Amino acid sequence: MSKIIKTTAAGGVGFLAGLLLEQGLESLTGLDFVDGLFAVSGSILAALSVNRELVQAAARNIEQMFGKDPLEITEGEWRQFKELNPKTAEWLEKALKI
């Protein structure tokens, strides 16, 4: 649940920051950007940065478990990791969209 809250909070802050950036650029330059373009972009980037931290934590767990880079583990090692850490493996797969 904590991951959802962090992602939502970061997305909200990113949305507001993007909205302010968009309004500021429009008033400074006189250009009319697509409404919400920067707001949505800021929201997505902020949410991704939270998920990046989660992916990095999972990668450290894999390195500690197998003593090698996560990209170098075999299919059997991945299945072993999934058996021991089912929740972590599940959200890692979702974050990486495997």
Salt bridges, closest charged atoms under 4 A:
GLU75 OE2 - ARG79 NH1 3.93
GLU77 OE1 - LYS68 NZ 3.15
GLU90 OE2 - LYS94 NZ 3.35
GLU93 OE2 - LYS82 NZ 3.23
